[in-house]
Amino acid sequence: MNMFKNIELITILTIIIYGFASCSDYLETEKYFKDRMSIEKTFEQRNYAENWLAHAFSFLQNENADVCNKDFSWHNFADDIYTGDWGELYKKFKNGEYNEDDLQASWSSCYKGIRQASEFIKNIDINKEMTQDEITDYKGQARFLRAYLYWLLLRKYGPVPIIKAEDGMIDYTLPYNKIALPRNTYDDCVDYITTELVQAAKELELDREALNIARPTRGAALAARAKVLLYAASPLMNGNNDDYAHKLVDDKGNRLLSEKYDESKWAKAAAAARDVMELNKYQIYVAHYRDFGNNDFPKTISPPYDSEYSDKDWPAGWRNIDPFASYRALFDGELSAATNPELIFSRVQNGTGGNTVGLQGMVVHMLPRAANGWNTLGVTQKQCDAYYMNDGSDVHGKDKEIGRGDGSERVKGYVTFEDINAGRYIPLLEGVSLQYANREPRFYASVAYNGSLWTLSTATIPEHRNYRTWYYRGSPEGYSNTDFWLRTGIGCKKYVHPYDTYENNTLSQIRNKTEPAIRYAEILLIYAEALNELDGSYQIPSWDDSKIYTINRDIIEMKKGILPIRIRAGLPDFDTDDYNSKEELRKKIKRERQIELMAEGHRYYDLRRWKDAPTEEALPVYGCNTVMTAEQRDLFHTPVIVSSIPTTFSDKMWFWPISKAELKRNSRLTQNPGWQTYD
């Protein structure tokens, strides 16, 4: 199948841009549609129709990626990770000093894609070269795309205008005041998107062959629906009566966020996650236990003995799996999209344009200078502290500096030569702070602590292989008067493969990474989070009405969402007291999302939907004292406030502003509170 053939014709036919351009712009496009036979011939032929759909899916790239680097969108950065280069732009973003014209490409590109998908849905039935099953599946793909683009708009901007015409389009021959659209309520948007996703699930295939792995499936539609319903149930959108919610209105003064709390929304979110689980299609990925290894693929480090899990094979225990390798391989390119049983939806490659976009570009920012990386994407002390010890306990001194500590102090001392010989503190090497010892496997797969090993196995310069990064001032990777150093003295390794390097300034030296837009671990966490919020019991039909779920705060069911992720990570289950307390389990689930989904584009939006952003985003960022040298290592490892990473949150930052240009073009659009309208 050639998805990009004859693109010139498709480009002409798709000047039907729906970015709320001016009325005159709309009317100019009508000349391209006077000859309806051109449209008919396009959709009658397989190649042209496929190219049309391929062009529609191109609007999911770059600014509309779920997991992203810094260039098009900044939502991958919250209180967990940061980018140290492009300092003024980063500060502008973190300080809320961006304006109504910043990073607005997503609005127009989403609506262009929506229009493109709507034309496809309207016309594909006339195709003469496809079977009916193929037409149905293609229509489902376009319907998924349209719904998903609306979801991306809703997530970023809050409630947006929904085109509810039967064919999803507007008659642009009407007077301008007749086609101006108001914002729908958040619940209206959710109802439309989730209804479309259910219909898409009925039309889509359950499986895809490897060559078409980026195409949405039934599971992708149902999983996206679960995400949308989770957000709708969350505090920002469900029963929000704060000042911001009162100010967020349409052009008639009607509120756009629900003022009445509805617990059943949590039940619907849980049932939607259950729909994905009931497909029996996806599973948590695990790598097998390794009896031997090397620096690239080390021998399995078994978690501390636990009578419940150490003597049982997966999925009941971790005896036969490698928790570190299981987690790392999900992101570093070791697993392809087609061989990852946990992957539900992915653009596969999520950006074009070089080293400032996409996951390969993110790796460039993570790699040390020895690999010609930028050494600028780092982890905050808060994120570092969030990871558990390998027995499931908290690290000593956790969150001490931000006033949340339990009274314990951070561990002193460093790994010695004697420790190495005795096999203690694996995988730490000599000279590493014991603050990083005995941590859970996800920590070692994600965090580049001071003195960590970067294998860089394909480096052509021998001394750059098996390279240790020291972030002390005066070290090659440490504090400098350039952009290329870590402001917290703590780096990030998630997405980095042992073979990755950037020494020749080419992305070809970095393994392709598969964007984890939606993976099964997220669905399980959605299930647990939604169930935990319930007091009552609800009867919710499945997506296809084939069964009825009884949805309530059932501990056994919540464990179905939590245990696989914990066991895969080599960690024991939460305590009974945690499960018995809605408040305590809520804290645990939030922390689990912070760890498991780190750097996957969730934290920024999670903090907002939970209404935690005013606290979490405003706390000072702590990190190592990077102006200290190796001779001052005790001071280096004493956390200090990192003044170059700003922290603040104001009400206007709940949703992104709508551009002044769009407000001017559509007289019925209203601005998000705290932002300016057009002059």
N, C-alpha and C positions, 0 to 999 in steps of 0.2 A: 504494500500500500504506500503510495507516494503522497504524503500529506502536504507537501509544499510546492507542488507542480502548478504551473499556470497562475502564480500568485498575482501577476499583473492584472489579470481580469478580475480576480477577487478584490483587489485593492480598489478598482474602479467601482465595483458593485457595492462596496462597503463604505462609501462616503456618506453613510447614513448615521453619522456620529451622533450619539445621544449623550453628550456631555453638558447638556443645558447651554448649548451655544445660542447665539442670537437667533431671533426668528428669521431674519433674512438669510442667515447661514443655512437654516433648515430648508427654506424654500428653494435655495439654490440647488440642493441635492435632488429635488424632484425631477430635474431634467435627466437624471441617470435612470429614472424608472418609468419613463413614458413608454418605452418599448417593453411591455411586460413579457414578451417572448424571450428577451434576454434573461430575465429572472427564471422563467420556466425552463429554458434550456440549461441554465446553470444547475438547477436542482434535479433535472431529469438525468443528468450524467453523474456517475459515481465520482470521478476524479474531482470535478468542480465542487460537488457537494462536500466531499471530504476536505478539500482545501478551505472551503468556507468555515467548516467546523474547526479546523486546525487554527485558522486565523482567530476565531473566537477564543480558543483556549490560550492564545498567545497573551491575552490580557491578564492572565493569572501570574505572569512573570514579574520580576523586578519589584516595582513599588507595591505589588500585590502579593508578594511572597509571605508565607507565614513565618518562616525562619529566615532571618536576613542578616546581612552585615550592615554597615552604617550608611551607605550611600543614598538609598531611596527612602528608608524608614528607620526610625530609631527605637521601635518597640521591642527590640531584643535586649534593650538595656534598661534596668530598673535599679533596684538596690542590691543586685547580685553580681552583675558584671558591668564593665565600663570599657570605653575606648579612650586611650590616652592621647592619640593623635587627633588631628582636626580639633584641637583643644577649644577654640573659640566657638565653633559650631556645637560641640558637645555641651559646653557650658550654657550656651543659648537654649539648648533643648532641656537640660536639667533644671535650669533656673526658670523655665516657663517664659522665656523671653522671645520665643518664636512668634511669628505673626500670622495673620490670616492668609498670607500668600506662600507660606513655607510648606514644602512637601505635600503639594496638593494634586500631584499627578494621579493619585489613586482614584479620586472622585471621577474625573473624566474617563479614565481607562476602564473603570468598573462599568460605567454606564454605556460606554462603547461596546464592551463585551456583552452586556445585557441585551443591547439592541441586536447585535450580531447573532446571539443565541436565539432571540425571539424570532428573527427572520428565518432561521434554520427550522425551528419547531413549526412555524407556519407553513413552510414550503416543502419539507423533505418528503412528505407523503406522495408527491408526484414523481418521485424518482423511479426510473424504468429499469435500472441496472442492479438494484439491490433487492434482496428478499425482504419479506415483511418482517421477519425477525431482526434483520440488520437495521431496517428503518426504525423499528421500535427501540432497539438498543441505542442507535445514534440520537434519537429524539430524547432518550433518557439522559445521555451524556450532555446534550445541550441544556436540558432542564436542570440537571445538577449544576452546571456551570452558572446558569442564570441565578439560581438560588444561592450558590456559594459567593458570587460576586456581591449580591445583596447583603450576605452575611458579613463580608469584609467591610462593606460600607457601614453597616450597623455597628460592628465592633469598634470601628475607629471614630465615626462621627456621631454615634447615637442614632435616633430615629431619622429615617430618610424618606423621600417620596417613593412610593411604590406604584408602578404602573399596573393597574388592575384590568386594563382592557383585555378582552379575550385572547388577542394575539400578542399581548405584551408590548404594544406599540401605540404611538400617538399619531393622530392625523394632523400633520404639520401644515396642511392647507388651511386649517382653522385660524382665526385671528389669534394674535399673541396672547391676549388676556384669557383665551379659552384653553390654552395649553399650559399655562403656568400651573405648577403643582405644589400643594402644601406638603409639609412633612406628615407622614403617618405616625401614629403612636408607636411606641416600642412594641407593645403587644400585637398591634396590627402587623408590624413587620415580621415578628416572630411567627404569627399564624400563617402569613403568606409563605415565608421561607420554608417552614416545616411541612406545610401542605404540599408544596412543590417537591420537597425532598422525598416525601412518601410516594408521590406519583413517580418520581425518578427511580426510586427503589423498585417499583413494580415493573419498570421498563428496562432496567439495567441488568447486565449479566452479573452472575455471582463471581465468576473467575475471569482472569485475563491471562493470555499467554505472555511470555517474557517480552516480546517485541512491543506489546501494547500495555505495559505495566503502568504507565502514567495515566491511562484512561480510567475514569471513575468506575466503580463497581457498585453493586447493591450495598455492600458493606460501607463503602465510602459515603453514600447518601444517608444511611442510617446513623453512621458515626457523626457526620456533620450535624445531623438533626439533634443528636444528644448534646453536642457542644452548644448549639443555639438555645436549647431548652435549659441547660445548666445556667447560662448567663441570665436568661429571663427569670429564673428562680432566685437569683442572687440579690443581696441587699440593695445594691445600687438601683436595680430595676424593679424590685418587688417590695411594695409598701414603703417607698422612699418619700418621706415628708420633710426633708430638710429644705433649707432656703434655696439651694440650687435646683432641686426638683420642682419647686413652685415657679421658678423663673423659666424653666425649659418648656416652652409652649409653642403652639403653631400660630399661624397668622390670625386666628380667631380668638386666641387666648386660652385655648384648650391645653391642658397638661399632656405631656408626651410620655411621662413615666408614671406607672401605676402607683396611686397613693394608698391603695388598699392591699395589705399583705395577703397573699394567697398561698397557703402551704401546699396545695395540690400541685403547684408548679414544680416543686421539688419531686413529687411523686411521678410527674410526667417525665422529668429528666431522668429519674432512676429507671423508669420503664423503657425509655428510649435507649439507655445504655444496655439494659437487659436484652433489648431487641438485637443488638450487635452480638452480645454474648451467645444468644440462642442460635445464631447462625452456625455456630461450631466451625467457623472458618479460620479464626485467628487464635494465636497462642503467644504467650510470652516466650521470647527467644532465649535459649540457654546454650552455652558452649560446654563441651564435655571436659571433664577433669583431665588435667595433663600431669603425667608422672615425671616429665622432663621438660626442659625448656631452655631458652636463651634470652638475651636482652630484648629481642623483638617480641617474642611470644613466651613469656616466662612460665615456669612451673607453677601450677596452681597453689595459691596460698589458702589453705583451709581456714575457715572461720573458727573461732574458739569453740571448744566442745559444748554442745547443747544437747541435752537428752532427748529433746523433742524433734530435732532436725538433723543432727549430725550423722545419725545411723540410718537415715532413710534417703532413698533416691528421689530425684525430681519427679513429680511436683510436690511430693509430701515433705521433702527435705533437700539438702544440698550436697549429699555425699558424693554424687557422681557428676557434679557440675563445677564450672569455674566461674564464680561470681564476677570477678574482674573482667575476664575475657567476654563474658556474656554481655555486660553493659557496654564495654568499649567498642565491640564489633558492630553494635547497632548504629554507630555514628561515624566511624573513622574510614569507611569505605571497604572494609574487609568483607562485609555482606553486601551483595547487590540487592536492588529493590525486589527482584524476582525470587531471591532466596531468603528474604526476611519475613518470617511468618507473623511478625508483629506489626508490620507496616500495613496500614489501611488505606491511606491516601497520601500521595506525594506528587509533586511536580517533577520529581527525580532531580533534574537540574533546575534550580530555582532563580537563576539570574544570569544575565549576560553583561559583559562590559568590563571585565578585568578584575583587578585585585581589590576593588572596594565593594563588590557585590557578591552575593551567593556564598555558599559554604566554603568553597575553595578560597575565596577572598578572605573569609573569616579566619581560615587557617593561616594565611599569610600574616595576619595581624597577631596570631598566637605564637608563631614560630620565633625562636630566638635569633639574635643577630648573626650568630655563627652559621645559621642556615639561610642567611640573607632575609630572614623574616623581619617584621616590623616591631615585634616585641612590645605591643601596646595594648592588647586586649587582656584585661586582668580580672581577678576575682576580689570581691570585698571581704573584709574580715568577717562580716556578718554571714556571708555565704559560706566561707571557710568553716565557721563555727557550726553551721547548720548540719553538716555531715556528722553522723554518729560515730562513736567508737565501734570497733569490730564486734563488740558484745552487745551492741544496742544501747549502751549508756551514752550520756552526754560527755563531750570533751571537757576536761577541767578548765575552768575559767570562761566557759561559754558566755558570750554576750556581757561579760563583766563591765566593759567600758561604757556600754549604752544603758546600764542600770538594770539589766535583767538577769544578772548572774545569781547563782545559788550559794554564793559565798566562797566557792572554791577558787584557787589561784591557778594560773597557767603553769604548766609543767616547765621546770628548768632543766638545763642540761642538753647534751648533744650525743649523737651516736658515736661510739668509740670504735677503734680497731678491734678491741676485745669483744664488743657487741657483735660486730660483723662475723668474727670467727665462731662465736657461740650461736649464730643463727638468730639473734634477737632483732626485732624491729623490721623484719623484711616487709617491704622492699627498700627501706631507707638505707642510704649509704653513709659513710663516715662523715661527720661534721654537720649532719642535718639536725635541726632542732627536734627535741622529743615532743614538742607540741604537735608534730605531724605523725607521731608513731601510733601504731595500732588503730588506725582509722578504718572505716568501712571501705569495701572495694570501689564503690562509686567515687569516693574521694580520690583515690589513686588514678582512676580512669579520667578524671576531670580537672584536677587541680595541679598546677605546676608550682609547688612550694620551693622555697629557697634551697638549692642544692639538689634539685631533682634531675633525673636522667632523661635526656632526649636522645633516642637511638639514632635518628637521621641516617638510616642504614644505607641509603642510596647516595649519600654525599660523595662527591668525587675527591674532596680533600680529606685524607685519612683522619687527621686530628679532629675533624668535625663529627665523626661518627662516635656514638656513645658519649655524647657531650653533656657535661653537667653545667646547669645554669645557676650562677650565684648572682644574687641581686644586691649585694653590698655595693655601696658607693666605691668607685675605683675598679670594680669588676667590669668585664666587657658588656655584661647585660644589665648593669646597675645604673643608678642615677646618673644622668648626663644633661648637658645643655641642649640636647636635641629632643625631638618628639619620641624617640624610640627607646622608652624605658617604662617599667611598670610602676604606676603611681602608688600602688599598695604593696609592692614587693611580693605579690602573689599572682602567678600567671594562670592561664587556662589551657588545658590540654584536650578538652572534649572536641571531637571531630579530627584530631590529629592521629594519623596512621604512623607506625614505626618507620615506614619508608618515605614519608613526606619530607620534602626540602624545597627551598625556593632559591637555591644558590645561583641559578642562571636566569632569574627573573622571568620564569615561565611557569604558568599554572600546570603545564603538562607533567611537572615533577611532583604534583600533589594529586593523590588519588581522587577520583570522582567520589563525591559524597551524595548520598541520597537524602533529600530533604524529608525530615520526619514531620510532615504537616499534621497527620493524625496517626497515632500508633495505639496498639491495643492497651498498653499500660495506662494511657490517658483515659480510655473508656472505663477501665476498672476503677480508676480513681474517681471518675465522675459518678459511677455507681455508688461507691462507698460514701462520697460526700453528700450526694442527694439523699440517700437513705438516712444518714445521720441526722438530717435536719427535720425529720418527721416526728410528729407526736401521734397523729392519727393513722388509720389504715385506709387504703384506697384500692379500688378495683379499676385497673387501667388496661384497656385492650392493647394487644400487640399492634405493631404497625400495619399488619395485613388483616387484622381482626380475626385471626385464626385461633387465638387463645386470650384468656384474661389473666393478668398478673395480679396477685395480691401484694401490694407494695406497702411496707411499713418498716419501722426501725428494728429490723431483725439482725441480731449480732452475727448469726451464721451467714446471712447474706452479705453483710458488710465485710466479713472476713474474705468472702470470695473476691472482693475488690482490692483488698489490702494484702492478704497473705502471699499471692504469687509474686508480687513486686518485692516484698520483704525477703522472701526465701531466695529469689533470684539474686538479691543483693547480699546474701549471706547473713541476714539479720533475723533475729527472732521476732515473733509477733508482738504486738502491743499488749500491755497488761490488761487484766480483766477490769480493773478500775477505770482504765482509759475507755474501754468499750461501754461501760455502764454510765459514763458521763458524756452527754452531748457536747458540752463545752470543751472538755479535755480532748475528746476524739477530734473535734473540729481543729484544734491546734495541731494535733498530730498529722491530720490529713493535709492541712495547709503546708506544714513542714515537709511532708512527703512529696508534695507537688514541687516545692521549692528545690528539693534535691533531685528527684527523678527527672523533672522536666527542665532543669537548668539550661539556659542558652537555647531553648527551643521556641522562644517567642511567646511564652505564657505569662511570665511573672508580671510584666508591665500591666497586662489586662486583668490578671488575677487580683492584684492589689486594688485595682479600681472596682471591680465587680463586688469584692468583699467589703468595700469601703474602708480598707486598711491603708490606702495610699497616703492620707494626710499624716499618719503616724510614721509608717515605714519609709516613705520617700523623703520625709523631712529629717529623719535621724541623721546625725553626722556619719560619714563614711570613715571607718577605721581601717588601718592597714599597718604593715611593718614600718619602722622608722627608716626610710630609705636613704637618708643622708648619712647614716652610720656606715662605717667601714667594717671589714672582716674582723679587725682587732676590737671592734665595739659590738660584737655579735649579740651580747645580751640586750643591749639597747635597741639593736635592729629588730629583735623579736619581741619587743615591748610595744604593743599596739598604740598608735597615735592617730589623731584626727588627720585625714588627708585633705588639706584645704583646697587643693587643686581640683577635687571632685565635688562640685556643688550639690547641695541637697535642699530641696524645698518642694512644697506642694501648695497650690491654691485651687480654689473651686473651679476656676476656668479650665483646669487641666483634667477634669473628668473625661471630657471628650475633646477631639480635635476640632479646631475652628473650621467653619465653612468659608471658603474664599470669598472675598468681596466681589470678585468677578461673577461668581455663580449667583450670589445674592442679587446682583444688579440685573442679571439675565432672567432670573425667575422671581417675579415680584411677590410670590407667595411663600418663598423660603424664609425661614427665620433663623437667626444666628444662635449658636450655643452661648449660654450665659457667660459673661465676662469678656467676650470678644466683640470687635467693632463690626458694624455693618458698613456698607459702602457709603461714600459721601454723596 
